[in-house]
Amino acid sequence: MTLLSTKADDIARLLEDEIVSGTIQPGTVLRQEQLSERFQVSRTPIREALRRLAALGLVSFVPNRGVRVRTISRAELQEAFLVRAELESLATALAVPRLGESGLAALHAAELRFSELTTELRRKAREDSDDSSLARDWMQANHAFHDVIYDAASSPYLADLARGARRTFTAQATWSARSELDELYVRNERQHQAIVAAIAAGSAEGARSVAREHVLSSGQLLEAILDLVEARRR
């Protein structure tokens, strides 16, 4: 892999995290000259990074305007969560007999990190203060938890589909806590713990069921965030 390709990969990964976490909002126009200045590189790796984001469905090229972060409808968002729920449940069931002691330890560690960040998000909500970097860390910890499961499932095609489905949640609003959402965040955290418990017990069907319920609950959480954001705008 060339240095140029590596730089484009690094930029694409960082922009993907910022888009999915909501740090870069839907509808934002990404201009090559501004990104070139930000990352202190020529426009060549910037163009390549943007092409990679377009291939993931996160951005679209707009004639004479540059590249715009994609905005999806509520119907598309709901469909994406339904699809991911089925993919996630299948991946989790496949992972149960393949995880092993080291994999289960990694899953426990990922769950603990996610739990710690959820507690911090909820504390920020009670103080009525937003922290975009904390929200991004929380999202990445959530992904890390599920990535342990994807890796254990040993089905690269399924993992690619599941990751593609979760990229659709391009942060129509920043993943952040509000005091009104506390119960939903608690439920989200407990479902991670239930997934770990089902896997540790060797219950593929139990893990499949909890994983599906978890993804659908995550969809409800994101929709609740959207409802709050839209209400505050009115």
C-alpha positions in Angstrom: 0.0 0.0 0.0 1.4 3.4 -1.0 1.8 6.3 1.4 -0.8 8.2 -0.5 -3.3 5.4 -0.2 -2.6 5.1 3.5 -3.2 8.8 4.0 -6.5 8.6 2.1 -7.5 5.6 4.3 -6.7 7.6 7.5 -8.6 10.6 6.4 -11.6 8.5 5.2 -11.8 6.7 8.6 -11.6 9.9 10.6 -14.3 11.6 8.4 -16.5 8.5 8.6 -16.3 8.6 12.4 -17.2 12.3 12.4 -20.1 11.7 10.1 -21.6 8.7 11.8 -21.2 10.3 15.3 -22.9 13.5 14.1 -19.9 15.7 14.6 -20.3 16.5 10.9 -24.0 17.0 10.4 -26.1 15.6 7.5 -26.3 18.1 4.6 -22.9 19.5 5.3 -20.8 20.3 2.2 -17.3 19.0 2.4 -15.0 21.2 0.4 -11.7 19.8 -0.9 -9.7 23.0 -0.3 -10.9 23.1 3.4 -10.1 19.5 4.0 -6.7 19.8 2.3 -5.9 22.7 4.7 -7.2 20.8 7.7 -5.2 17.6 7.1 -2.2 19.4 5.6 -2.1 17.3 2.5 -2.7 17.8 -1.2 -6.1 17.4 -2.8 -5.2 14.0 -4.2 -5.6 12.0 -1.0 -8.7 14.2 -0.1 -10.4 13.2 -3.4 -9.6 9.5 -2.8 -10.9 9.7 0.8 -14.1 11.3 -0.4 -14.6 8.7 -3.1 -14.3 6.0 -0.4 -16.9 7.7 1.7 -19.2 7.9 -1.4 -18.7 4.2 -1.9 -19.9 3.6 1.6 -23.0 5.7 1.0 -22.1 8.4 3.5 -21.6 11.3 1.0 -22.7 12.2 -2.5 -21.0 14.3 -5.2 -23.1 17.3 -6.1 -22.3 19.0 -9.4 -20.6 22.4 -8.9 -21.2 22.2 -5.2 -18.7 19.7 -3.9 -19.5 16.7 -1.7 -22.5 16.7 0.6 -23.0 14.5 3.7 -26.0 12.3 2.9 -29.4 12.9 4.7 -31.7 10.0 4.9 -35.5 9.9 5.5 -37.1 8.5 8.6 -38.4 5.6 6.5 -34.9 4.7 5.3 -33.6 5.0 8.8 -36.3 2.6 10.2 -35.6 0.1 7.3 -31.9 0.2 8.0 -32.5 -0.7 11.7 -34.8 -3.6 10.7 -32.1 -4.9 8.3 -29.3 -4.5 10.8 -31.4 -6.2 13.5 -31.6 -9.4 11.4 -27.9 -9.2 10.4 -26.8 -8.6 14.0 -28.9 -11.4 15.4 -27.4 -13.8 12.9 -23.9 -12.7 13.5 -24.4 -13.1 17.3 -25.8 -16.6 17.0 -22.8 -17.6 14.8 -20.4 -16.1 17.3 -21.6 -18.1 20.3 -19.8 -21.4 19.7 -16.7 -19.7 18.2 -15.9 -16.9 20.6 -13.8 -18.9 23.1 -12.3 -17.7 26.3 -10.1 -14.9 24.8 -13.0 -13.6 22.7 -15.3 -13.6 25.7 -12.7 -11.7 27.7 -12.5 -9.1 24.9 -16.3 -8.9 24.8 -16.4 -8.3 28.5 -13.8 -5.6 28.2 -15.7 -3.9 25.4 -18.9 -4.0 27.4 -17.2 -2.5 30.4 -15.8 0.4 28.3 -19.3 1.0 26.8 -20.9 0.9 30.3 -18.4 3.5 31.6 -19.1 5.8 28.7 -22.9 5.4 29.0 -22.6 6.4 32.7 -20.7 9.5 31.7 -23.1 10.4 29.0 -26.0 10.1 31.4 -24.2 12.3 33.9 -23.7 14.9 31.3 -27.4 14.7 30.5 -28.3 15.4 34.1 -26.0 18.5 34.0 -27.7 19.5 30.6 -24.3 19.7 28.9 -23.4 18.2 25.5 -19.9 16.8 24.8 -19.5 15.8 21.1 -16.1 14.0 21.7 -17.8 11.9 24.5 -20.6 11.1 22.1 -18.1 10.0 19.5 -16.2 7.9 22.0 -19.5 6.3 23.1 -20.4 5.4 19.5 -17.0 4.0 18.9 -17.2 1.9 22.0 -20.6 0.6 20.9 -19.1 -0.4 17.5 -16.1 -2.0 19.2 -18.4 -4.2 21.2 -20.2 -5.4 18.1 -17.0 -5.8 16.2 -15.8 -8.4 18.7 -18.9 -10.4 17.8 -18.5 -9.9 14.0 -14.9 -11.1 14.2 -15.9 -14.2 16.2 -18.8 -15.0 13.7 -16.1 -15.7 11.1 -18.3 -14.5 8.3 -16.6 -11.6 6.5 -19.5 -11.1 4.1 -22.1 -10.9 7.0 -19.8 -8.5 8.9 -19.5 -6.2 5.9 -23.2 -6.1 5.5 -23.8 -5.4 9.2 -21.2 -2.6 9.2 -22.7 -1.2 6.0 -26.2 -1.1 7.6 -24.9 0.7 10.7 -23.2 3.3 8.5 -26.7 4.3 7.4 -27.3 5.9 10.8 -25.3 8.8 9.6 -26.1 10.7 12.7 -29.2 12.5 11.7 -28.6 14.0 15.1 -25.5 13.7 17.3 -25.6 10.6 19.5 -25.8 12.4 22.8 -27.7 12.0 26.0 -30.7 14.0 27.2 -32.3 13.6 30.6 -35.5 12.6 28.8 -33.7 9.7 27.2 -32.1 8.2 30.4 -34.3 5.1 30.4 -33.5 4.3 26.8 -29.7 4.6 27.5 -30.0 2.4 30.5 -31.9 -0.2 28.5 -29.2 0.0 25.7 -26.5 -0.7 28.3 -28.4 -3.6 29.9 -28.9 -5.2 26.6 -25.2 -5.3 25.9 -24.8 -7.0 29.3 -27.6 -9.5 28.4 -25.8 -10.3 25.1 -22.6 -11.1 27.0 -24.5 -13.2 29.5 -26.3 -15.2 26.8 -23.0 -15.8 24.9 -21.2 -16.8 28.1 -24.0 -19.3 28.8 -23.6 -20.8 25.3 -27.2 -19.9 24.3 -27.2 -19.1 20.6 -30.9 -18.6 20.4 -30.9 -16.4 23.5 -28.1 -14.3 22.2 -29.8 -14.0 18.8 -33.0 -12.8 20.4 -31.4 -10.2 22.7 -29.2 -8.9 19.8 -32.2 -8.3 17.6 -34.1 -6.6 20.4 -31.0 -4.5 21.2 -30.7 -3.1 17.6 -34.4 -2.3 17.4 -34.1 -0.5 20.8 -31.2 1.5 19.4 -33.4 2.6 16.6 -36.0 3.8 19.1 -33.2 5.7 20.9 -32.1 7.5 17.7 -35.6 8.3 16.7 -36.3 9.7 20.2 -33.1 11.9 19.8 -34.4 13.1 16.4 -37.8 14.0 17.9 -36.2 16.1 20.6 -33.9 17.9 18.2 -36.9 18.7 15.9 -39.0 19.8 18.8 -36.3 22.2 20.0 -36.0 23.6 16.5 -39.7 24.5 16.3 
